[in-house]
Amino acid sequence: MTNAAAFSGGYVANLGPSREGFLLPASDEEGHFFREGAREGELRVQACASCGRLRHPPRPMCPYCRSTQRTWKPMSGRGTIWSFVIPHPPLLSAYSEVAPYNVIVVELEEDPKIRFVGNLLPDSQGAINDLDPHSIQIGEPVEVAFKRYERADGSEEFLPMWVRAGR
Amino acid sequence: MCAAPTSSGLKDATAIVGIAQTKFAKHLEPSEAELACQVIVDACADAGIDPSEVGALCSYTMEATEEVEIARNIGAGDITFFSQVGYGGGAGCGVVGHAAMAVATGQAEVAVAWRSRKRGSGPRPWTSTSVQLKVPGSWTRPFGMLRPVDEIAMLTRRYMHEYGATREHLCNITTAVRAHANRNPAATMYDKPMTRDDYMSARWISEPLCLFDNCLETDGALACVVVSAERARDLPNPPVYIHAFAQGIPPQHQTMVNFFNDDPLTGPAWACAKRLWSRSDFKPEDIHVAQIYDAFSPLILLSLEGYGFCERGEAAAFTDNANLEWGKGSLPVNTSGGGMSEAYVHGFNLINEGVRQMRGTSTSQVEGAETCLVTSGEGVPTSALLLRK
């Protein structure tokens, strides 16, 4: 990615929800590397090309050395559950239909300060309400699993989800 | 003529001399603009100042009515200072603080701050899928973390895990503020007592938070008038001095989703508090009553720690033995009922209640109270005021 692209203000486009009505990420230049990785089944985190520190969510400047030279690094995909919630209605309709479900925050093995929001699934293509949410425990080891969603126009999006380690 | 700024800066240089509020209800007929104009004129009347004298207008970025509309309606003369503060519920004390700075620096003689909002009958912001789904929402909302309550519940679960807090502590908070609302005829929940059983059996909204951990949804408006300390002494109400003011954004903060920094259980309150106390003659132990922003009950736990009323991890125990309750505890909190039981108008009702406590006119008046902390939203870029008699 060029620096010019980074300072263009970060192009953001909402391309619409999945066929089921779940919200999907807006397309933005800064996070493009992440979505490419997700498509290939690889969890990537932005890194400073000067000092090497990881940062998330992606942004134009390294807050540690102020470099705008940036790259990304592949992660092992392993982490632990930092916290979780169990939403109940009122919610957007697609989410109300499957509530209660779980939402988790995972801290990564490589750097516990790098955290991702996701859902705990029984397997990569499972539903966000498949598991008993009350079985979830803070500190559980998990592994990333990318779930495929499709928009009404047939375009795909792969979201980082999590399964219990060793499954 | 205003005094030139001195090394003491804002300290006691200005005072709140007028306050007003509309009725609080699930639905009010007038528009947000009409409610805003009415409440500003009412606050001027309370101050004994003609609206034509208003020279500064300070509001939230989420305020729907522009300054030019306010000025044309209330018959203001020359407006020579106007500012807006962002981040929703984090803005309230900031708006009043900007008004105070405008007066203290001579940019205006009479400043008005206000919030008018029809949240009770209007849409919930989180239901907008197009506006809200942008960075960083793309990293959180697709997974069903849709609402502010889900975002704060995530911090709450972690807080409980780290410090051993339980729902009993959240119940301590919600029942204390409800008891205060039950003494305040203007409060939405005035005639609705709540028992611990009511709390424990309430339906879930986002576990571990239930219905009563959430603020109300209210139509209403509030305003206050700020002038110099010198002028305040000639006006009908006892001056309520703005002793200190601060805003805060801590390192690596993200609004409402403070999961991406080194220590997510320390939020903007910590940054704000450091500046606030450094500008103050008082310390936390000198504060007689507090109005703490409470869109969600756990924000009070985080704020008690952030503003230094107890050490980290001790806020849950701090709520025990009715310690936040009027007439019983060491730090009565949200003595009008706050956002959870009086009205949710982005925290502006906390400011007006702070003023009433300093005037001695609260329905849950803390005897001899001479200092009041008022805070705005935790979990978002925030602000706080220290008021004194």
Boltz contact constraints between the chains, C-beta under 6 A:
constraints:
  - contact:
      token1: [A, 12]
      token2: [B, 134]
      max_distance: 6.0
  - contact:
      token1: [A, 14]
      token2: [B, 130]
      max_distance: 6.0
  - contact:
      token1: [A, 14]
      token2: [B, 133]
      max_distance: 6.0
  - contact:
      token1: [A, 23]
      token2: [B, 133]
      max_distance: 6.0
  - contact:
      token1: [A, 23]
      token2: [B, 141]
      max_distance: 6.0
  - contact:
      token1: [A, 23]
      token2: [B, 142]
      max_distance: 6.0
  - contact:
      token1: [A, 24]
      token2: [B, 142]
      max_distance: 6.0
  - contact:
      token1: [A, 25]
      token2: [B, 138]
      max_distance: 6.0
  - contact:
      token1: [A, 25]
      token2: [B, 142]
      max_distance: 6.0
  - contact:
      token1: [A, 26]
      token2: [B, 133]
      max_distance: 6.0
  - contact:
      token1: [A, 26]
      token2: [B, 134]
      max_distance: 6.0
  - contact:
      token1: [A, 26]
      token2: [B, 138]
      max_distance: 6.0
  - contact:
      token1: [A, 28]
      token2: [B, 135]
      max_distance: 6.0
  - contact:
      token1: [A, 57]
      token2: [B, 136]
      max_distance: 6.0
  - contact:
      token1: [A, 57]
      token2: [B, 139]
      max_distance: 6.0
  - contact:
      token1: [A, 83]
      token2: [B, 154]
      max_distance: 6.0
  - contact:
      token1: [A, 83]
      token2: [B, 157]
      max_distance: 6.0
  - contact:
      token1: [A, 83]
      token2: [B, 158]
      max_distance: 6.0
  - contact:
      token1: [A, 85]
      token2: [B, 150]
      max_distance: 6.0
  - contact:
      token1: [A, 85]
      token2: [B, 153]
      max_distance: 6.0
  - contact:
      token1: [A, 85]
      token2: [B, 154]
      max_distance: 6.0
  - contact:
      token1: [A, 85]
      token2: [B, 206]
      max_distance: 6.0
  - contact:
      token1: [A, 86]
      token2: [B, 207]
      max_distance: 6.0
  - contact:
      token1: [A, 87]
      token2: [B, 144]
      max_distance: 6.0
  - contact:
      token1: [A, 87]
      token2: [B, 150]
      max_distance: 6.0
  - contact:
      token1: [A, 87]
      token2: [B, 206]
      max_distance: 6.0
  - contact:
      token1: [A, 88]
      token2: [B, 204]
      max_distance: 6.0
  - contact:
      token1: [A, 88]
      token2: [B, 205]
      max_distance: 6.0
  - contact:
      token1: [A, 91]
      token2: [B, 146]
      max_distance: 6.0
  - contact:
      token1: [A, 92]
      token2: [B, 146]
      max_distance: 6.0
  - contact:
      token1: [A, 95]
      token2: [B, 144]
      max_distance: 6.0
  - contact:
      token1: [A, 101]
      token2: [B, 144]
      max_distance: 6.0
  - contact:
      token1: [A, 103]
      token2: [B, 143]
      max_distance: 6.0
  - contact:
      token1: [A, 103]
      token2: [B, 144]
      max_distance: 6.0
  - contact:
      token1: [A, 103]
      token2: [B, 145]
      max_distance: 6.0
  - contact:
      token1: [A, 105]
      token2: [B, 154]
      max_distance: 6.0
  - contact:
      token1: [A, 105]
      token2: [B, 259]
      max_distance: 6.0
  - contact:
      token1: [A, 113]
      token2: [B, 262]
      max_distance: 6.0
  - contact:
      token1: [A, 115]
      token2: [B, 259]
      max_distance: 6.0
  - contact:
      token1: [A, 117]
      token2: [B, 140]
      max_distance: 6.0
  - contact:
      token1: [A, 117]
      token2: [B, 143]
      max_distance: 6.0
  - contact:
      token1: [A, 117]
      token2: [B, 145]
      max_distance: 6.0
  - contact:
      token1: [A, 118]
      token2: [B, 143]
      max_distance: 6.0
  - contact:
      token1: [A, 119]
      token2: [B, 143]
      max_distance: 6.0
  - contact:
      token1: [A, 138]
      token2: [B, 161]
      max_distance: 6.0
  - contact:
      token1: [A, 159]
      token2: [B, 142]
      max_distance: 6.0
